[in-house]
């Protein structure tokens, strides 16, 4: 890939990973729009690793508290607020881990269709609007019950279907369960950490073992540029959600879905 090719794809990933508009859909569609060959799952994972580093840096203080709370729960058998949230993140990751391992080949090949992306973009855009409009928005992420965590975890597993948006469907479920907008976004961001780390580790192990040469420079540049874009995006999104709702993202999803249906139906 050329440098401009790498930069565009990486910025697209970084800007869309944490917005509720589906980064996987944009990574699949961007080469289609520009007439580029599909960059492949390895580059997609590299850009996701870049966004992982960005979110680790953004939550660096919170993660220290979660780590302490986790070990306090293990050693003292007592759940603090941070310990409970740490366990929520871990338990909420189990469904997507199991689904990813089970349906990996189908996701990587059969579900990368523009029409599938168009459908999930519109359907889950409507769900986001409904949850944002009708949700009570009275709780923060520390008030999640174990049932809430399970439901959000299952929603994250559904997001393996391209176009759904992992951040979008987890925020949607959080809002539907009564979380406020910032809390729904924060828990969604925290949930991205273990699943992205797991996916990156598995894909890296495959790349190391495969016989075909790997362009590690392309992957490293993709991770770098996506990480920078993602960090800036998260900061701006949290600020936006403190004052505004999800409607702009819903309208964007509807417009994108309409264009995709027009182009590929």
SVG drawing of the C-alpha trace seen along z (x, -y; Angstrom):
<svg xmlns="http://www.w3.org/2000/svg" viewBox="-39 -21 48 43">
<polyline fill="none" stroke="black" stroke-width="0.4" points="0.0,0.0 1.1,-3.6 1.6,-5.9 -1.5,-7.9 -3.5,-4.7 -2.2,-3.7 -2.8,-7.1 -6.4,-7.4 -7.4,-3.9 -5.7,-4.5 -7.4,-7.8 -10.8,-6.3 -10.3,-3.6 -9.2,-6.0 -12.1,-8.4 -14.8,-5.7 -13.7,-3.1 -15.3,-4.9 -18.0,-6.8 -21.3,-4.8 -21.0,-4.4 -19.0,-1.2 -15.3,-1.3 -15.4,2.1 -17.9,0.9 -15.8,-2.1 -12.6,0.0 -14.4,2.3 -16.1,-0.4 -13.2,-2.9 -11.2,-0.7 -14.4,0.0 -15.0,-3.7 -11.4,-4.5 -11.1,-1.3 -8.3,0.1 -7.9,3.8 -9.2,4.9 -6.4,4.2 -7.1,7.5 -7.9,8.4 -4.2,8.0 -4.2,4.3 -7.6,3.9 -6.3,5.5 -3.1,3.3 -5.3,0.2 -7.3,1.6 -4.1,2.0 -3.4,-1.7 -6.9,-2.6 -6.2,-0.2 -3.1,-2.2 -5.0,-5.4 -7.8,-4.2 -5.3,-2.8 -3.6,-6.2 -6.9,-8.1 -8.0,-5.8 -4.6,-5.5 -5.7,-6.9 -8.9,-5.0 -7.2,-1.7 -4.9,-2.1 -8.0,-2.3 -9.7,0.6 -6.5,2.7 -6.3,2.0 -10.1,2.7 -9.7,6.0 -6.9,7.2 -8.7,6.0 -11.7,8.2 -9.4,11.2 -7.3,10.8 -9.9,9.4 -13.0,11.0 -14.6,7.5 -16.0,5.6 -15.3,1.9 -16.9,-0.3 -13.8,-0.1 -13.4,3.7 -17.0,4.3 -16.4,2.2 -13.2,4.2 -15.1,7.5 -17.9,6.0 -15.4,5.3 -13.9,8.8 -17.2,10.6 -18.7,8.4 -15.9,9.6 -16.7,13.3 -19.6,13.4 -17.6,11.6 -14.6,13.8 -16.6,17.0 -18.4,15.7 -15.2,14.4 -13.5,17.8 -16.6,19.7 -17.5,17.5 -14.0,16.1 -14.0,17.5 -17.6,16.4 -17.0,12.9 -13.7,12.5 -15.2,13.7 -19.0,14.0 -20.1,11.0 -18.0,8.3 -20.8,7.5 -21.8,3.9 -25.5,4.9 -25.0,6.6 -23.3,3.4 -26.1,1.2 -28.7,3.2 -27.0,3.3 -26.1,-0.4 -29.7,-1.4 -31.2,1.1 -28.8,0.4 -28.9,-3.3 -32.7,-3.2 -32.0,-1.2 -29.5,-3.9 -32.0,-6.6 -34.7,-4.8 -32.4,-4.1 -31.1,-7.6 -34.6,-9.1 -36.5,-6.9 -33.6,-6.0 -33.9,-7.3 -30.2,-8.3 -30.1,-8.3 -27.2,-5.9 -23.4,-5.8 -21.2,-2.8 -20.6,-1.9 -24.4,-1.2 -24.5,1.7 -26.0,4.9 -24.6,8.3 -27.6,8.7 -26.8,5.4 -23.3,6.5 -24.4,9.7 -26.8,7.9 -24.1,5.4 -21.6,8.3 -24.1,10.1 -24.6,6.9 -20.9,6.6 -20.8,10.1 -23.5,9.1 -21.2,6.3 -18.9,8.8 -21.3,8.4 -19.8,5.6 -21.8,2.4 -23.3,3.0 -20.7,0.9 -19.2,2.3 -19.3,-1.1 -22.7,-1.8 -24.5,1.3 -22.9,1.3 -23.8,-2.4 -27.3,-1.6 -27.7,1.2 -26.3,-0.9 -28.7,-3.8 -31.6,-1.4 -30.6,-0.1 -30.7,-3.6 -27.1,-4.7 -26.4,-8.4 -24.7,-9.1 -21.2,-9.6 -21.4,-6.5 -22.6,-4.4 -19.7,-5.7 -17.2,-5.2 -18.2,-1.6 -18.2,-0.9 -14.7,-2.3 -13.5,-0.2 -15.1,3.0 -13.0,2.4 -9.7,2.9 -9.7,6.7 -11.4,7.7 -9.1,5.5 -6.1,6.8 -7.2,10.4 -7.9,10.0 -4.6,8.2 -2.7,11.0 -4.4,13.8 -3.9,12.1 -0.2,11.2 0.5,14.8 -1.0,15.9 1.1,13.4 4.3,14.6 3.5,18.3 2.4,17.7 4.9,18.5 3.9,15.4 6.0,12.3 4.3,9.6 4.8,5.9 5.3,4.9 6.1,1.3 2.6,0.9 1.1,2.4 3.1,0.2 2.2,-3.0 -1.4,-2.0 -1.3,-1.5 0.4,-4.9 -1.9,-7.0 -5.1,-5.3 -3.9,-5.7 -3.4,-9.5 -6.8,-9.9 -8.6,-7.7 -7.2,-9.6 -8.4,-12.9 -11.8,-11.4 -12.4,-10.0 -11.7,-13.4 -14.0,-15.2 -16.8,-12.6 -16.9,-12.6 -17.1,-16.4 -19.9,-16.3 -21.9,-13.7 -21.8,-15.9 -23.9,-18.5 -25.6,-16.8 -27.2,-13.5 -26.8,-10.8 -29.0,-12.2 -26.1,-13.3 -24.7,-9.8 -28.1,-8.3 -28.7,-10.6 -25.2,-9.7 -25.9,-6.0 -29.2,-6.5 -27.5,-8.5 -24.7,-6.0 -27.1,-3.1 -29.2,-4.8 -26.1,-5.4 -25.0,-1.8 -28.4,-0.5 -28.4,-2.8 -24.9,-1.7 -25.1,2.0 -28.8,3.1"/>
</svg>
